[in-house]
Amino acid sequence: MKKDHVQLSPGDEEQLIKMLKKGSLKSRTFKRITALLELNKGKTYQAVGKVVHLSTVSLSKLAGRYAAEGLNSLYDAPRSGRPVETTAELRDKVTLLACEEPPKGHSQWSLRLLADKVVELGHCEKISYVQVGKILKKKNQPAPGQDLVHRGDQRRVPGQDGKYPEALPPAL
């Protein structure tokens, strides 16, 4: 039985087909495009649901969203998520604090000691030692102005004695 759940405009249908041919779509977007094209052919929610593995409720909502929003219905609305708690300024302050001399009675900074000191200095209300560790964790990023790629004559590997050789052995 032919149903008129969705009536795509010729421009929208052409754009959806182009998007499918593009090949680099998220799975949800691909399913939604396929569902809209199948619904436009007059298929029932149950028939389309079997093809794209979506429930009839999801397909009904998609059809309603398309009627209201057009092709924007293919994409999810942005989600708020958990807000970022550490700002660039706080990360800089934690890093600078870690570079300073540790308090008296301590030979070096511990993550817990740094976290307590950051709160004590009033840089933030609370911070866990785990978050301090994430801030201080080394990243594999070059410093500004540093080359990303090392030339062959710059690569050096320490020997068994722990010292770096003056030159690399020739390649085999």
JOZI-V742272 format. One line per field, one symbol per residue. ss: DSSP state (h for helix, s for strand, l for the rest). psi: psi as a letter, one per 20 degrees, with the letter a starting at -180 (. if undefined). burial: b if it has 24 or more other ideal C-beta (glycine too) atoms within 12 Angstrom, else e. A space follows every 10 residues. Layout:
# JOZI-V742272
ss->???
psi->???
burial->???
This chain:
# JOZI-V742272
ss->lllllllllh hhhhhhhhhh hhllllhhhh hhhhhhhhhh llllhhhhhh hhlllhhhhh hhhhhhhhhh hhhhllllll lllllllhhh hhhhhhhhhl llllllllll hhhhhhhhhh llllllllhh hhhhhhllll llllllllll lhhhlllsll lllsllllll ll
psi->ppqmhpoqqh gggghggghh hgimqqgggg gggggghghh ijqrhgghhh gjlqrhgghg hggghghhib iiihqqqqqg apqphprhgg gghggghhir qrrqiphrpr hhgggghggh ijhrgqpqhg hghhgippql pqqpiqqhpp qhiipppqah iiqpqhqqqq q.
burial->eeeebbebee ebeeebeebe eeeeeeeebb bbbbbbbbbb eebebeebbe ebebeeeebe ebbeebeeee bebbeeeeee eeeeebeeeb bebbbebbee eeeeeeeebe bebbbebbee eebbeebeee bbeebbeeee eeeeeeeeee eeeeeeeeee eeeeeeeeee ee
